[in-house]
Amino acid sequence: MTSAATSRPHIPVLLGAILERVAPVRGVWIDGTMGAGGYTRGFLEAGAAKVIGIDRDPLAHEMAVEWGAEFGARLELAQTVFSKLDDVAQGVDGVLLDLGVSSMQLDQAERGFSFMKDGPLDMRMSQEGRSAREIVNEDSEEQLADILYLFGEERASRRIARAIGKARELSQITTTGQLVEIIEGVMPRNKKPGQSHVATRSFQALRIAVNNEFGELVEGLQAAERALKPGGTLAVVSFHSSEDRVVKRFLRDRAGLSGGGSRYAPLQEVEAPTFELKSKKAIGPDGDELAQNPRSRSALLRLAVRTEAPARHVTAAELGAPELEGRRS
Ligand SMILES: C[S@@+](CC[C@H](N)C(=O)[O-])C[C@H]1O[C@@H](n2cnc3c(N)ncnc32)[C@H](O)[C@@H]1O
């Protein structure tokens, strides 16, 4: 998991790489993570008949009313989670997921996503449900340590969880600034240039927990499988290796490439592949994109084409997605 991933570029990364590989862009696409609409606009301009822009953040929809006006009925909006994208449309030509938090969300101090801006400890993309403040003040130290370790790969998870436990005995932790101070109090200062801030992993972990991001990813991939028509394309852009690992495992399994296991194991029925991979390896930015947009360096794109085989179910555990105890699917 890279620290650079906390900061997202405004420019849609790997858009050119996607358009080039699916050309000619036609039919109906679902952008499951519309945000400020970089990919939605890109697909509409490249020739998609229609794009359905999904985002759980009401603000993304407020903004889309303005920038999307020029596309008229070719842009349809749906404020929901991408794990339910097949409730919005079926038989689509493409599904795009650009995972994570948007730079727009990070930039707004009042959303509480950034350790660099003091604001309320919130982090809810959909602006409803349990906030980071509730998790930080109400979960046990053990639960907090699990969140930091599983979702942030934070090795000092127990130390930080203990410090949070101690601090909240004195008063509620209500701001991002307070949390940063608590973490800084128990972590050695990073001195080397380019090293990430000591709160990076903890903030990432809390955000992932607040928004159930791995649960959404596991369900979202399956929803895309149900919604795509044969020949339709699934494109997933991720910035964290832990997210990409889940996408990779899903697609390799669906393409029938997940390895045969032991040759002494009982023979299992081979299920028909539901996807064909566009490339076995993840696609990264090329030299031009890197030069124009250095923050694209950790982006990974996976592309696959839907076959005619029926969709099937897979659990988070089977995809190796990190899960908290008691929340297994
Ligand atoms: C990385 S940003 C995408 C930015 C977008 N591609 C753009 O061009 O601005 C991810 C966006 O997806 C939304 N999002 C994240 N998880 C989601 C989910 N499970 N369902 C729906 N929207 C989600 C976030 O609110 C955020 O706006």
The ligand as an SDF file (V2000), in Angstrom:
LIG
                    3D

 27 29  0  0  0  0  0  0  0  0999 V2000
  -11.3190    8.2610   -6.8220 C   0  0  0  0  0  0  0  0  0  0  0  0
  -12.7850    9.1160   -6.8370 S   0  0  0  0  0  0  0  0  0  0  0  0
  -13.2490    9.1150   -8.5000 C   0  0  0  0  0  0  0  0  0  0  0  0
  -12.9850   10.3900   -9.1850 C   0  0  0  0  0  0  0  0  0  0  0  0
  -13.6110   10.4670  -10.5490 C   0  0  0  0  0  0  0  0  0  0  0  0
  -13.2080    9.3830  -11.4140 N   0  0  0  0  0  0  0  0  0  0  0  0
  -13.3260   11.8110  -11.1760 C   0  0  0  0  0  0  0  0  0  0  0  0
  -12.9960   11.8400  -12.3600 O   0  0  0  0  0  0  0  0  0  0  0  0
  -13.4310   12.8170  -10.4680 O   0  0  0  0  0  0  0  0  0  0  0  0
  -13.9310    7.9960   -6.1900 C   0  0  0  0  0  0  0  0  0  0  0  0
  -15.3560    8.5250   -6.1690 C   0  0  0  0  0  0  0  0  0  0  0  0
  -16.2020    7.4010   -6.0050 O   0  0  0  0  0  0  0  0  0  0  0  0
  -17.0980    7.5970   -4.9510 C   0  0  0  0  0  0  0  0  0  0  0  0
  -17.2490    6.2830   -4.3380 N   0  0  0  0  0  0  0  0  0  0  0  0
  -16.3130    5.5960   -3.6240 C   0  0  0  0  0  0  0  0  0  0  0  0
  -16.8010    4.4080   -3.2540 N   0  0  0  0  0  0  0  0  0  0  0  0
  -18.0500    4.3460   -3.7720 C   0  0  0  0  0  0  0  0  0  0  0  0
  -19.0610    3.3370   -3.7400 C   0  0  0  0  0  0  0  0  0  0  0  0
  -18.8790    2.1820   -3.1070 N   0  0  0  0  0  0  0  0  0  0  0  0
  -20.2140    3.5760   -4.3880 N   0  0  0  0  0  0  0  0  0  0  0  0
  -20.4260    4.7510   -5.0440 C   0  0  0  0  0  0  0  0  0  0  0  0
  -19.5090    5.7390   -5.0850 N   0  0  0  0  0  0  0  0  0  0  0  0
  -18.3310    5.5270   -4.4650 C   0  0  0  0  0  0  0  0  0  0  0  0
  -16.4690    8.6230   -4.0510 C   0  0  0  0  0  0  0  0  0  0  0  0
  -17.4850    9.3480   -3.3840 O   0  0  0  0  0  0  0  0  0  0  0  0
  -15.6730    9.4640   -5.0260 C   0  0  0  0  0  0  0  0  0  0  0  0
  -16.4230   10.5440   -5.4860 O   0  0  0  0  0  0  0  0  0  0  0  0
  1  2  1  0
  2  3  1  0
  2 10  1  0
  3  4  1  0
  4  5  1  0
  5  6  1  0
  5  7  1  0
  7  8  2  0
  7  9  1  0
 10 11  1  0
 11 12  1  0
 11 26  1  0
 12 13  1  0
 13 14  1  0
 13 24  1  0
 14 15  1  0
 14 23  1  0
 15 16  2  0
 16 17  1  0
 17 18  1  0
 17 23  2  0
 18 19  1  0
 18 20  2  0
 20 21  1  0
 21 22  2  0
 22 23  1  0
 24 25  1  0
 24 26  1  0
 26 27  1  0
M  CHG  2   2   1   9  -1
M  END
$$$$
